[in-house]
Amino acid sequence: MRDSAETATPGAQPAGNETTVRTGTSPFSYECRGCGRCCFNKRIPLGPYEVLRLARHASLATGEFLRRYVDHEGPWLASRPDGSCVFLVGGCCTVHTDRPFACRVYPLGRWVSARGEETFRELRPHPQSEGRYGQEGTVAGFLERQGAAPYLAAADRLQALFYRLFDAVQGVLPQRPDLPVAVPEAWRTRAVDGDPAFVEWLDADGIAARYCHAQGRPVPETIDAVHDTYIEAIDAWLKKTGGQAT
Ligand code: SF4
């Protein structure tokens, strides 16, 4: 039974204190003071929407972005040898307007159960972080100020696909609660002729283009249109391969 799915959180460990589990209405505020310390030694997970946003920020197609900036073991945002995020320059985030969801909601992580129950937990900050915690607002207000809404919408749409993907490949790997990680791992090991390799699975531009070419449709260009077509293509792939056991 899948009881939990982590839709997007940094690689920091939860604080481990049950009192830090929060809902959207829980009192919470956090002020990032730009010390940059939290951008070291993290595993920032990426979904197709985040890859699209970051790729456009870098004026790249998603395939090239994946080759340059993504650690394929995760998939995580690539890091330099000193542990710093590849987009941290001079202590500043150079992709701030298009930073991933995990960075937006830090120091919170979001969990969504199979029943759709959403909770947030505080992640353990860097011990010398200069961020200021408070109780002045709510978790929902914090997320709104961070521009999380389109990321949440994309994550929720993709979560339904994740479950179907997981069902499609669950015979390959033991069932695991960290679904968004387990599914790509399972996909990567599935070796079905004609299936995209795992890294290609995040290549929304490539998948949307191939899907449109096969159908004689114009290839979309905007982030939202590519993302919509990408989801349509994955949905079609699941139906074609019988992976719709939800
Ligand atoms: S994307 Fe920006 S905010 Fe996120 S870890 Fe990298 S530098 Fe820090």
Boltz pocket constraint, residues with backbone or C-beta under 6 A from the ligand:
constraints:
  - pocket:
      binder: B
      contacts: [[A, 38], [A, 39], [A, 40], [A, 42], [A, 44], [A, 77], [A, 85], [A, 86], [A, 87], [A, 88], [A, 89], [A, 92], [A, 93], [A, 94], [A, 95], [A, 96], [A, 99], [A, 100], [A, 103]]
      max_distance: 6.0
